[in-house]
Amino acid sequence: MANYRHLGIADAAFIAGQNFSACQYQFVSAGSVAGEVVLATGTSAPMVLGIIQNSPSTGQEAQVRTYGFSKLVCDVDGSGCTLAWRNVIFCASDGQGQTASVTGCAVNAIYMDAAVTSGSVIAQVYLLPMAACFGSVS
């Protein structure tokens, strides 16, 4: 069982640019209006701002963790890449975390939970403050 940690870092408040009622603990990025966040869609969207901590409706306050430990919906992508302790995580096209399996992917977090070989899980990750590219998967 995971030991969820808290660094005393306050979540940032934004406005929900869409209905997040089914998107808690997924990656978000900047919306088209100042102060707005929308579900992140991987490398085809603006950089990930963080992980949404609540489940607001459109126009309500969205609490976003921008740095440190957080829960994140992660799933195994079917390419044989399991989720395991210290794997680097990137934002998939559905806002969920997946093991970064391609050189040059933007790394958004580090997986800090028990291994998962199939399906999806809400797991603990360490969210990096800015996405970084990596050269190889270890």
Legacy VTK file of the C-alpha trace (Angstrom):
# vtk DataFile Version 3.0
C-alpha trace
ASCII
DATASET POLYDATA
POINTS 138 float
0.000 0.000 0.000
1.260 3.447 -0.890
2.291 5.963 1.711
0.880 9.257 0.418
3.128 12.182 1.203
2.460 15.885 1.485
5.147 18.553 1.152
2.973 21.388 2.450
2.666 22.873 -1.041
-0.722 24.501 -1.625
-2.704 23.634 -4.738
-3.231 26.410 -7.287
-6.768 27.587 -8.051
-7.887 27.839 -11.666
-11.265 27.892 -13.454
-12.492 24.620 -14.955
-12.743 25.091 -18.726
-14.703 21.847 -19.006
-16.618 19.389 -16.844
-14.062 17.503 -14.722
-16.614 15.351 -12.870
-14.962 12.174 -14.224
-11.395 13.497 -14.482
-10.088 13.825 -10.907
-6.353 13.018 -10.598
-5.600 13.510 -14.284
-3.182 15.894 -16.006
-4.434 19.367 -16.971
-3.011 22.104 -19.181
-3.793 25.767 -19.799
-7.109 26.463 -21.506
-7.799 29.060 -24.196
-8.857 31.721 -21.665
-6.577 33.218 -18.984
-6.888 31.327 -15.681
-8.627 28.316 -17.239
-7.518 24.677 -17.269
-8.630 21.801 -19.487
-7.792 18.119 -19.619
-4.279 17.673 -21.008
-4.018 15.691 -24.226
-0.391 14.667 -24.250
2.174 16.089 -26.608
-0.461 17.608 -28.923
-1.485 20.230 -26.328
0.232 22.937 -24.302
2.567 21.809 -21.532
1.041 20.048 -18.521
0.367 22.486 -15.649
-0.344 19.831 -13.052
-2.848 17.285 -11.766
-6.435 18.225 -10.935
-7.289 17.387 -7.314
-11.056 17.898 -7.340
-13.870 17.257 -9.811
-15.494 20.615 -10.656
-18.082 21.344 -13.316
-17.378 23.886 -16.063
-16.780 27.362 -14.596
-16.141 26.146 -11.040
-12.847 26.374 -9.156
-10.337 23.707 -10.157
-7.672 22.837 -7.576
-4.449 21.888 -9.380
-1.334 20.329 -7.823
1.573 21.831 -9.716
4.500 20.219 -7.896
5.250 17.411 -5.452
3.388 14.250 -4.550
-0.080 13.586 -5.922
-2.411 10.800 -6.887
-2.661 10.263 -10.660
-4.786 7.986 -12.815
-2.204 5.853 -14.639
-2.662 3.030 -17.088
-0.539 0.431 -18.785
-0.525 1.286 -22.481
-0.446 -2.261 -23.844
3.034 -1.969 -25.357
4.596 -4.066 -22.607
5.527 -1.059 -20.467
4.458 -1.763 -16.905
4.059 0.840 -14.188
6.776 0.330 -11.605
8.603 2.172 -8.849
10.687 5.097 -10.246
9.424 4.817 -13.852
9.141 8.132 -15.640
5.557 9.095 -16.501
4.230 11.207 -19.363
0.790 12.557 -20.175
-1.110 10.318 -22.584
-3.725 11.653 -25.013
-6.507 11.047 -22.448
-4.880 13.036 -19.597
-3.792 9.883 -17.784
-0.239 8.947 -16.902
1.649 6.266 -18.798
5.178 4.944 -18.611
7.308 6.989 -20.974
8.444 4.479 -23.575
9.685 6.723 -26.360
12.934 8.676 -26.351
12.186 12.377 -26.380
8.862 12.151 -24.500
8.108 14.974 -22.110
8.422 13.505 -18.618
5.814 14.914 -16.234
6.178 12.726 -13.143
7.945 9.807 -11.481
5.893 6.748 -10.510
6.125 6.182 -6.725
3.798 3.238 -6.113
3.514 -0.540 -6.399
3.968 -2.179 -9.804
1.002 -2.610 -12.152
1.198 -4.857 -15.224
-2.238 -4.273 -16.789
-5.247 -2.011 -16.573
-5.347 1.296 -14.754
-4.832 2.487 -11.203
-4.910 5.656 -9.116
-1.309 5.750 -7.935
1.073 8.056 -6.143
3.473 10.005 -8.354
5.988 12.759 -7.819
4.933 15.568 -10.136
7.856 17.428 -11.684
7.563 21.227 -11.800
8.312 21.412 -15.541
8.218 18.718 -18.198
11.643 17.434 -19.176
12.800 15.324 -22.100
14.776 12.182 -21.459
17.201 10.245 -23.599
16.415 6.644 -22.734
14.172 4.468 -20.597
15.781 2.586 -17.727
LINES 1 139
138 0 1 2 3 4 5 6 7 8 9 10 11 12 13 14 15 16 17 18 19 20 21 22 23 24 25 26 27 28 29 30 31 32 33 34 35 36 37 38 39 40 41 42 43 44 45 46 47 48 49 50 51 52 53 54 55 56 57 58 59 60 61 62 63 64 65 66 67 68 69 70 71 72 73 74 75 76 77 78 79 80 81 82 83 84 85 86 87 88 89 90 91 92 93 94 95 96 97 98 99 100 101 102 103 104 105 106 107 108 109 110 111 112 113 114 115 116 117 118 119 120 121 122 123 124 125 126 127 128 129 130 131 132 133 134 135 136 137
